[in-house]
Amino acid sequence: MKCNVGGTERFIRLVVGAIILFLGLYFRSWWGIIGLLPLITGALRYCPISALLDISTCKVDNGG
C-alpha cells in the first residue's frame, strides 16, 4: 500500500475518528463505530477512496 495520507490529514483523521468513537460510546450508539474508519486510515496512512480518486497528500513518495 502506497502512502496517500499526509501528516496534517493523518492528525485530523485520528482526532476526528477518536471524537466520533468516544461520542458513540458516550451516547451508547452504534454510530460510534464509524469513528474506526478515520482512525484506521490515519494509522495506516492509506485511504482506499483517495487511492481510487488518485488523491495523495503524502509528500514522501515511498514507491510502494
PyMOL Python script that loads the backbone (N, CA, C, O; Angstrom):
from pymol import cmd

cmd.read_pdbstr("""\
ATOM      1  N   MET A   1       0.832  -1.171   0.000  1.00  0.00           N
ATOM      2  CA  MET A   1       0.000   0.000   0.000  1.00  0.00           C
ATOM      3  C   MET A   1       0.884   1.245   0.000  1.00  0.00           C
ATOM      4  O   MET A   1       1.782   1.389   0.830  1.00  0.00           O
ATOM      5  N   LYS A   2       0.618   2.109  -0.919  1.00  0.00           N
ATOM      6  CA  LYS A   2       1.376   3.340  -1.040  1.00  0.00           C
ATOM      7  C   LYS A   2       0.771   4.406  -0.130  1.00  0.00           C
ATOM      8  O   LYS A   2      -0.450   4.559  -0.081  1.00  0.00           O
ATOM      9  N   CYS A   3       1.603   5.132   0.578  1.00  0.00           N
ATOM     10  CA  CYS A   3       1.144   6.199   1.460  1.00  0.00           C
ATOM     11  C   CYS A   3       0.417   7.262   0.636  1.00  0.00           C
ATOM     12  O   CYS A   3       0.973   7.790  -0.327  1.00  0.00           O
ATOM     13  N   ASN A   4      -0.823   7.576   1.012  1.00  0.00           N
ATOM     14  CA  ASN A   4      -1.536   8.655   0.339  1.00  0.00           C
ATOM     15  C   ASN A   4      -2.213   9.596   1.342  1.00  0.00           C
ATOM     16  O   ASN A   4      -3.051  10.413   0.958  1.00  0.00           O
ATOM     17  N   VAL A   5      -1.850   9.483   2.623  1.00  0.00           N
ATOM     18  CA  VAL A   5      -2.375  10.363   3.658  1.00  0.00           C
ATOM     19  C   VAL A   5      -1.198  11.080   4.304  1.00  0.00           C
ATOM     20  O   VAL A   5      -0.344  10.450   4.928  1.00  0.00           O
ATOM     21  N   GLY A   6      -1.156  12.408   4.151  1.00  0.00           N
ATOM     22  CA  GLY A   6      -0.064  13.206   4.692  1.00  0.00           C
ATOM     23  C   GLY A   6      -0.184  13.431   6.190  1.00  0.00           C
ATOM     24  O   GLY A   6      -1.142  12.989   6.824  1.00  0.00           O
ATOM     25  N   GLY A   7       0.799  14.122   6.746  1.00  0.00           N
ATOM     26  CA  GLY A   7       0.881  14.326   8.187  1.00  0.00           C
ATOM     27  C   GLY A   7      -0.292  15.094   8.778  1.00  0.00           C
ATOM     28  O   GLY A   7      -0.868  14.668   9.779  1.00  0.00           O
ATOM     29  N   THR A   8      -0.654  16.224   8.170  1.00  0.00           N
ATOM     30  CA  THR A   8      -1.763  17.021   8.684  1.00  0.00           C
ATOM     31  C   THR A   8      -3.076  16.270   8.566  1.00  0.00           C
ATOM     32  O   THR A   8      -3.874  16.251   9.504  1.00  0.00           O
ATOM     33  N   GLU A   9      -3.300  15.650   7.414  1.00  0.00           N
ATOM     34  CA  GLU A   9      -4.535  14.882   7.209  1.00  0.00           C
ATOM     35  C   GLU A   9      -4.592  13.705   8.180  1.00  0.00           C
ATOM     36  O   GLU A   9      -5.662  13.355   8.678  1.00  0.00           O
ATOM     37  N   ARG A  10      -3.445  13.100   8.445  1.00  0.00           N
ATOM     38  CA  ARG A  10      -3.390  11.979   9.377  1.00  0.00           C
ATOM     39  C   ARG A  10      -3.814  12.419  10.772  1.00  0.00           C
ATOM     40  O   ARG A  10      -4.599  11.741  11.434  1.00  0.00           O
ATOM     41  N   PHE A  11      -3.290  13.557  11.213  1.00  0.00           N
ATOM     42  CA  PHE A  11      -3.640  14.090  12.529  1.00  0.00           C
ATOM     43  C   PHE A  11      -5.137  14.372  12.615  1.00  0.00           C
ATOM     44  O   PHE A  11      -5.782  14.025  13.605  1.00  0.00           O
ATOM     45  N   ILE A  12      -5.688  15.000  11.580  1.00  0.00           N
ATOM     46  CA  ILE A  12      -7.116  15.328  11.552  1.00  0.00           C
ATOM     47  C   ILE A  12      -7.951  14.048  11.593  1.00  0.00           C
ATOM     48  O   ILE A  12      -8.934  13.972  12.331  1.00  0.00           O
ATOM     49  N   ARG A  13      -7.568  13.051  10.810  1.00  0.00           N
ATOM     50  CA  ARG A  13      -8.315  11.786  10.793  1.00  0.00           C
ATOM     51  C   ARG A  13      -8.301  11.119  12.164  1.00  0.00           C
ATOM     52  O   ARG A  13      -9.328  10.618  12.622  1.00  0.00           O
ATOM     53  N   LEU A  14      -7.140  11.111  12.821  1.00  0.00           N
ATOM     54  CA  LEU A  14      -7.032  10.469  14.126  1.00  0.00           C
ATOM     55  C   LEU A  14      -7.873  11.199  15.173  1.00  0.00           C
ATOM     56  O   LEU A  14      -8.551  10.560  15.979  1.00  0.00           O
ATOM     57  N   VAL A  15      -7.834  12.525  15.164  1.00  0.00           N
ATOM     58  CA  VAL A  15      -8.598  13.304  16.138  1.00  0.00           C
ATOM     59  C   VAL A  15     -10.099  13.155  15.900  1.00  0.00           C
ATOM     60  O   VAL A  15     -10.855  12.899  16.837  1.00  0.00           O
ATOM     61  N   VAL A  16     -10.530  13.313  14.649  1.00  0.00           N
ATOM     62  CA  VAL A  16     -11.955  13.209  14.323  1.00  0.00           C
ATOM     63  C   VAL A  16     -12.460  11.789  14.599  1.00  0.00           C
ATOM     64  O   VAL A  16     -13.554  11.612  15.135  1.00  0.00           O
ATOM     65  N   GLY A  17     -11.674  10.791  14.239  1.00  0.00           N
ATOM     66  CA  GLY A  17     -12.067   9.408  14.495  1.00  0.00           C
ATOM     67  C   GLY A  17     -12.229   9.130  15.978  1.00  0.00           C
ATOM     68  O   GLY A  17     -13.173   8.454  16.386  1.00  0.00           O
ATOM     69  N   ALA A  18     -11.308   9.651  16.794  1.00  0.00           N
ATOM     70  CA  ALA A  18     -11.400   9.452  18.239  1.00  0.00           C
ATOM     71  C   ALA A  18     -12.630  10.160  18.806  1.00  0.00           C
ATOM     72  O   ALA A  18     -13.322   9.613  19.664  1.00  0.00           O
ATOM     73  N   ILE A  19     -12.900  11.368  18.332  1.00  0.00           N
ATOM     74  CA  ILE A  19     -14.073  12.108  18.806  1.00  0.00           C
ATOM     75  C   ILE A  19     -15.357  11.353  18.472  1.00  0.00           C
ATOM     76  O   ILE A  19     -16.226  11.196  19.329  1.00  0.00           O
ATOM     77  N   ILE A  20     -15.477  10.887  17.228  1.00  0.00           N
ATOM     78  CA  ILE A  20     -16.683  10.147  16.820  1.00  0.00           C
ATOM     79  C   ILE A  20     -16.833   8.867  17.648  1.00  0.00           C
ATOM     80  O   ILE A  20     -17.930   8.534  18.096  1.00  0.00           O
ATOM     81  N   LEU A  21     -15.741   8.168  17.842  1.00  0.00           N
ATOM     82  CA  LEU A  21     -15.776   6.929  18.613  1.00  0.00           C
ATOM     83  C   LEU A  21     -16.203   7.186  20.060  1.00  0.00           C
ATOM     84  O   LEU A  21     -17.054   6.475  20.594  1.00  0.00           O
ATOM     85  N   PHE A  22     -15.614   8.198  20.689  1.00  0.00           N
ATOM     86  CA  PHE A  22     -15.953   8.493  22.077  1.00  0.00           C
ATOM     87  C   PHE A  22     -17.376   9.021  22.218  1.00  0.00           C
ATOM     88  O   PHE A  22     -18.046   8.723  23.207  1.00  0.00           O
ATOM     89  N   LEU A  23     -17.847   9.801  21.247  1.00  0.00           N
ATOM     90  CA  LEU A  23     -19.238  10.256  21.289  1.00  0.00           C
ATOM     91  C   LEU A  23     -20.199   9.075  21.154  1.00  0.00           C
ATOM     92  O   LEU A  23     -21.242   9.035  21.806  1.00  0.00           O
ATOM     93  N   GLY A  24     -19.839   8.120  20.308  1.00  0.00           N
ATOM     94  CA  GLY A  24     -20.660   6.924  20.175  1.00  0.00           C
ATOM     95  C   GLY A  24     -20.714   6.138  21.465  1.00  0.00           C
ATOM     96  O   GLY A  24     -21.767   5.624  21.842  1.00  0.00           O
ATOM     97  N   LEU A  25     -19.578   6.041  22.148  1.00  0.00           N
ATOM     98  CA  LEU A  25     -19.551   5.346  23.433  1.00  0.00           C
ATOM     99  C   LEU A  25     -20.326   6.124  24.492  1.00  0.00           C
ATOM    100  O   LEU A  25     -21.047   5.530  25.294  1.00  0.00           O
ATOM    101  N   TYR A  26     -20.185   7.445  24.501  1.00  0.00           N
ATOM    102  CA  TYR A  26     -20.861   8.274  25.490  1.00  0.00           C
ATOM    103  C   TYR A  26     -22.384   8.180  25.359  1.00  0.00           C
ATOM    104  O   TYR A  26     -23.100   8.039  26.350  1.00  0.00           O
ATOM    105  N   PHE A  27     -22.860   8.260  24.109  1.00  0.00           N
ATOM    106  CA  PHE A  27     -24.296   8.197  23.867  1.00  0.00           C
ATOM    107  C   PHE A  27     -24.799   6.766  23.671  1.00  0.00           C
ATOM    108  O   PHE A  27     -25.979   6.548  23.397  1.00  0.00           O
ATOM    109  N   ARG A  28     -23.896   5.798  23.815  1.00  0.00           N
ATOM    110  CA  ARG A  28     -24.224   4.379  23.664  1.00  0.00           C
ATOM    111  C   ARG A  28     -24.917   4.115  22.326  1.00  0.00           C
ATOM    112  O   ARG A  28     -25.993   3.521  22.262  1.00  0.00           O
ATOM    113  N   SER A  29     -24.266   4.575  21.274  1.00  0.00           N
ATOM    114  CA  SER A  29     -24.811   4.441  19.925  1.00  0.00           C
ATOM    115  C   SER A  29     -23.848   3.633  19.056  1.00  0.00           C
ATOM    116  O   SER A  29     -22.628   3.748  19.178  1.00  0.00           O
ATOM    117  N   TRP A  30     -24.415   2.827  18.190  1.00  0.00           N
ATOM    118  CA  TRP A  30     -23.600   2.058  17.250  1.00  0.00           C
ATOM    119  C   TRP A  30     -22.938   2.953  16.218  1.00  0.00           C
ATOM    120  O   TRP A  30     -21.990   2.531  15.556  1.00  0.00           O
ATOM    121  N   TRP A  31     -23.415   4.172  16.070  1.00  0.00           N
ATOM    122  CA  TRP A  31     -22.815   5.106  15.112  1.00  0.00           C
ATOM    123  C   TRP A  31     -21.361   5.410  15.453  1.00  0.00           C
ATOM    124  O   TRP A  31     -20.609   5.855  14.586  1.00  0.00           O
ATOM    125  N   GLY A  32     -20.964   5.185  16.664  1.00  0.00           N
ATOM    126  CA  GLY A  32     -19.579   5.412  17.068  1.00  0.00           C
ATOM    127  C   GLY A  32     -18.592   4.531  16.329  1.00  0.00           C
ATOM    128  O   GLY A  32     -17.410   4.860  16.228  1.00  0.00           O
ATOM    129  N   ILE A  33     -19.074   3.417  15.815  1.00  0.00           N
ATOM    130  CA  ILE A  33     -18.199   2.508  15.060  1.00  0.00           C
ATOM    131  C   ILE A  33     -17.652   3.200  13.807  1.00  0.00           C
ATOM    132  O   ILE A  33     -16.569   2.860  13.330  1.00  0.00           O
ATOM    133  N   ILE A  34     -18.395   4.158  13.283  1.00  0.00           N
ATOM    134  CA  ILE A  34     -17.925   4.901  12.106  1.00  0.00           C
ATOM    135  C   ILE A  34     -16.597   5.592  12.406  1.00  0.00           C
ATOM    136  O   ILE A  34     -15.800   5.821  11.496  1.00  0.00           O
ATOM    137  N   GLY A  35     -16.354   5.922  13.663  1.00  0.00           N
ATOM    138  CA  GLY A  35     -15.098   6.550  14.055  1.00  0.00           C
ATOM    139  C   GLY A  35     -13.881   5.676  13.816  1.00  0.00           C
ATOM    140  O   GLY A  35     -12.758   6.177  13.760  1.00  0.00           O
ATOM    141  N   LEU A  36     -14.093   4.375  13.675  1.00  0.00           N
ATOM    142  CA  LEU A  36     -12.974   3.476  13.405  1.00  0.00           C
ATOM    143  C   LEU A  36     -12.385   3.701  12.007  1.00  0.00           C
ATOM    144  O   LEU A  36     -11.189   3.495  11.800  1.00  0.00           O
ATOM    145  N   LEU A  37     -13.207   4.118  11.063  1.00  0.00           N
ATOM    146  CA  LEU A  37     -12.711   4.317   9.692  1.00  0.00           C
ATOM    147  C   LEU A  37     -11.617   5.372   9.610  1.00  0.00           C
ATOM    148  O   LEU A  37     -10.544   5.082   9.081  1.00  0.00           O
ATOM    149  N   PRO A  38     -11.843   6.595  10.115  1.00  0.00           N
ATOM    150  CA  PRO A  38     -10.745   7.558  10.057  1.00  0.00           C
ATOM    151  C   PRO A  38      -9.569   7.165  10.948  1.00  0.00           C
ATOM    152  O   PRO A  38      -8.426   7.498  10.634  1.00  0.00           O
ATOM    153  N   LEU A  39      -9.825   6.464  12.053  1.00  0.00           N
ATOM    154  CA  LEU A  39      -8.723   6.013  12.896  1.00  0.00           C
ATOM    155  C   LEU A  39      -7.826   5.016  12.157  1.00  0.00           C
ATOM    156  O   LEU A  39      -6.601   5.112  12.219  1.00  0.00           O
ATOM    157  N   ILE A  40      -8.437   4.073  11.468  1.00  0.00           N
ATOM    158  CA  ILE A  40      -7.662   3.063  10.737  1.00  0.00           C
ATOM    159  C   ILE A  40      -6.910   3.688   9.563  1.00  0.00           C
ATOM    160  O   ILE A  40      -5.729   3.405   9.361  1.00  0.00           O
ATOM    161  N   THR A  41      -7.588   4.536   8.790  1.00  0.00           N
ATOM    162  CA  THR A  41      -6.913   5.148   7.643  1.00  0.00           C
ATOM    163  C   THR A  41      -5.816   6.109   8.091  1.00  0.00           C
ATOM    164  O   THR A  41      -4.804   6.255   7.406  1.00  0.00           O
ATOM    165  N   GLY A  42      -6.009   6.765   9.237  1.00  0.00           N
ATOM    166  CA  GLY A  42      -4.964   7.634   9.761  1.00  0.00           C
ATOM    167  C   GLY A  42      -3.768   6.843  10.263  1.00  0.00           C
ATOM    168  O   GLY A  42      -2.621   7.233  10.042  1.00  0.00           O
ATOM    169  N   ALA A  43      -4.033   5.741  10.932  1.00  0.00           N
ATOM    170  CA  ALA A  43      -2.949   4.907  11.458  1.00  0.00           C
ATOM    171  C   ALA A  43      -2.145   4.240  10.339  1.00  0.00           C
ATOM    172  O   ALA A  43      -0.920   4.150  10.414  1.00  0.00           O
ATOM    173  N   LEU A  44      -2.842   3.777   9.309  1.00  0.00           N
ATOM    174  CA  LEU A  44      -2.155   3.101   8.197  1.00  0.00           C
ATOM    175  C   LEU A  44      -1.578   4.075   7.170  1.00  0.00           C
ATOM    176  O   LEU A  44      -0.746   3.695   6.346  1.00  0.00           O
ATOM    177  N   ARG A  45      -2.025   5.336   7.223  1.00  0.00           N
ATOM    178  CA  ARG A  45      -1.642   6.369   6.255  1.00  0.00           C
ATOM    179  C   ARG A  45      -2.029   5.976   4.835  1.00  0.00           C
ATOM    180  O   ARG A  45      -1.353   6.341   3.874  1.00  0.00           O
ATOM    181  N   TYR A  46      -3.112   5.236   4.713  1.00  0.00           N
ATOM    182  CA  TYR A  46      -3.612   4.800   3.411  1.00  0.00           C
ATOM    183  C   TYR A  46      -5.128   4.860   3.420  1.00  0.00           C
ATOM    184  O   TYR A  46      -5.774   4.342   4.331  1.00  0.00           O
ATOM    185  N   CYS A  47      -5.690   5.493   2.405  1.00  0.00           N
ATOM    186  CA  CYS A  47      -7.134   5.570   2.257  1.00  0.00           C
ATOM    187  C   CYS A  47      -7.505   5.009   0.884  1.00  0.00           C
ATOM    188  O   CYS A  47      -7.089   5.562  -0.135  1.00  0.00           O
ATOM    189  N   PRO A  48      -8.279   3.923   0.837  1.00  0.00           N
ATOM    190  CA  PRO A  48      -8.626   3.322  -0.450  1.00  0.00           C
ATOM    191  C   PRO A  48      -9.457   4.245  -1.342  1.00  0.00           C
ATOM    192  O   PRO A  48      -9.332   4.192  -2.565  1.00  0.00           O
ATOM    193  N   ILE A  49     -10.299   5.084  -0.752  1.00  0.00           N
ATOM    194  CA  ILE A  49     -11.095   6.009  -1.570  1.00  0.00           C
ATOM    195  C   ILE A  49     -10.192   7.046  -2.228  1.00  0.00           C
ATOM    196  O   ILE A  49     -10.375   7.374  -3.401  1.00  0.00           O
ATOM    197  N   SER A  50      -9.221   7.562  -1.484  1.00  0.00           N
ATOM    198  CA  SER A  50      -8.266   8.507  -2.070  1.00  0.00           C
ATOM    199  C   SER A  50      -7.435   7.834  -3.163  1.00  0.00           C
ATOM    200  O   SER A  50      -7.092   8.463  -4.164  1.00  0.00           O
ATOM    201  N   ALA A  51      -7.117   6.567  -2.968  1.00  0.00           N
ATOM    202  CA  ALA A  51      -6.357   5.830  -3.978  1.00  0.00           C
ATOM    203  C   ALA A  51      -7.166   5.683  -5.262  1.00  0.00           C
ATOM    204  O   ALA A  51      -6.624   5.831  -6.357  1.00  0.00           O
ATOM    205  N   LEU A  52      -8.468   5.392  -5.132  1.00  0.00           N
ATOM    206  CA  LEU A  52      -9.332   5.267  -6.309  1.00  0.00           C
ATOM    207  C   LEU A  52      -9.437   6.589  -7.070  1.00  0.00           C
ATOM    208  O   LEU A  52      -9.500   6.611  -8.299  1.00  0.00           O
ATOM    209  N   LEU A  53      -9.453   7.693  -6.311  1.00  0.00           N
ATOM    210  CA  LEU A  53      -9.565   9.019  -6.936  1.00  0.00           C
ATOM    211  C   LEU A  53      -8.206   9.606  -7.298  1.00  0.00           C
ATOM    212  O   LEU A  53      -8.128  10.729  -7.797  1.00  0.00           O
ATOM    213  N   ASP A  54      -7.141   8.858  -7.051  1.00  0.00           N
ATOM    214  CA  ASP A  54      -5.765   9.271  -7.333  1.00  0.00           C
ATOM    215  C   ASP A  54      -5.413  10.573  -6.613  1.00  0.00           C
ATOM    216  O   ASP A  54      -4.810  11.475  -7.195  1.00  0.00           O
ATOM    217  N   ILE A  55      -5.799  10.656  -5.343  1.00  0.00           N
ATOM    218  CA  ILE A  55      -5.502  11.813  -4.494  1.00  0.00           C
ATOM    219  C   ILE A  55      -4.479  11.394  -3.457  1.00  0.00           C
ATOM    220  O   ILE A  55      -4.622  10.351  -2.819  1.00  0.00           O
ATOM    221  N   SER A  56      -3.451  12.206  -3.289  1.00  0.00           N
ATOM    222  CA  SER A  56      -2.445  11.919  -2.281  1.00  0.00           C
ATOM    223  C   SER A  56      -2.007  13.218  -1.628  1.00  0.00           C
ATOM    224  O   SER A  56      -1.676  14.183  -2.316  1.00  0.00           O
ATOM    225  N   THR A  57      -2.004  13.244  -0.284  1.00  0.00           N
ATOM    226  CA  THR A  57      -1.480  14.386   0.460  1.00  0.00           C
ATOM    227  C   THR A  57      -0.153  14.025   1.089  1.00  0.00           C
ATOM    228  O   THR A  57       0.419  14.827   1.828  1.00  0.00           O
ATOM    229  N   CYS A  58       0.346  12.835   0.812  1.00  0.00           N
ATOM    230  CA  CYS A  58       1.624  12.375   1.347  1.00  0.00           C
ATOM    231  C   CYS A  58       2.755  12.982   0.524  1.00  0.00           C
ATOM    232  O   CYS A  58       2.794  12.828  -0.696  1.00  0.00           O
ATOM    233  N   LYS A  59       3.678  13.674   1.200  1.00  0.00           N
ATOM    234  CA  LYS A  59       4.760  14.346   0.488  1.00  0.00           C
ATOM    235  C   LYS A  59       5.893  13.401   0.105  1.00  0.00           C
ATOM    236  O   LYS A  59       6.643  13.685  -0.829  1.00  0.00           O
ATOM    237  N   VAL A  60       6.024  12.292   0.807  1.00  0.00           N
ATOM    238  CA  VAL A  60       7.110  11.344   0.548  1.00  0.00           C
ATOM    239  C   VAL A  60       6.604  10.271  -0.420  1.00  0.00           C
ATOM    240  O   VAL A  60       5.583   9.632  -0.163  1.00  0.00           O
ATOM    241  N   ASP A  61       7.307  10.078  -1.512  1.00  0.00           N
ATOM    242  CA  ASP A  61       6.953   9.014  -2.455  1.00  0.00           C
ATOM    243  C   ASP A  61       7.704   7.770  -2.046  1.00  0.00           C
ATOM    244  O   ASP A  61       8.916   7.680  -2.241  1.00  0.00           O
ATOM    245  N   ASN A  62       6.980   6.789  -1.469  1.00  0.00           N
ATOM    246  CA  ASN A  62       7.644   5.587  -0.978  1.00  0.00           C
ATOM    247  C   ASN A  62       7.739   4.480  -2.026  1.00  0.00           C
ATOM    248  O   ASN A  62       8.247   3.396  -1.739  1.00  0.00           O
ATOM    249  N   GLY A  63       7.256   4.745  -3.224  1.00  0.00           N
ATOM    250  CA  GLY A  63       7.424   3.802  -4.320  1.00  0.00           C
ATOM    251  C   GLY A  63       6.676   2.499  -4.169  1.00  0.00           C
ATOM    252  O   GLY A  63       6.896   1.587  -4.966  1.00  0.00           O
ATOM    253  N   GLY A  64       5.814   2.367  -3.201  1.00  0.00           N
ATOM    254  CA  GLY A  64       5.157   1.107  -2.945  1.00  0.00           C
ATOM    255  C   GLY A  64       3.788   1.086  -3.434  1.00  0.00           C
ATOM    256  O   GLY A  64       3.096   0.078  -3.289  1.00  0.00           O
TER     257      GLY A  64
END
""", "prot")
cmd.dss("prot")
cmd.show_as("cartoon", "prot")
cmd.util.cbc("prot")
cmd.orient("prot")
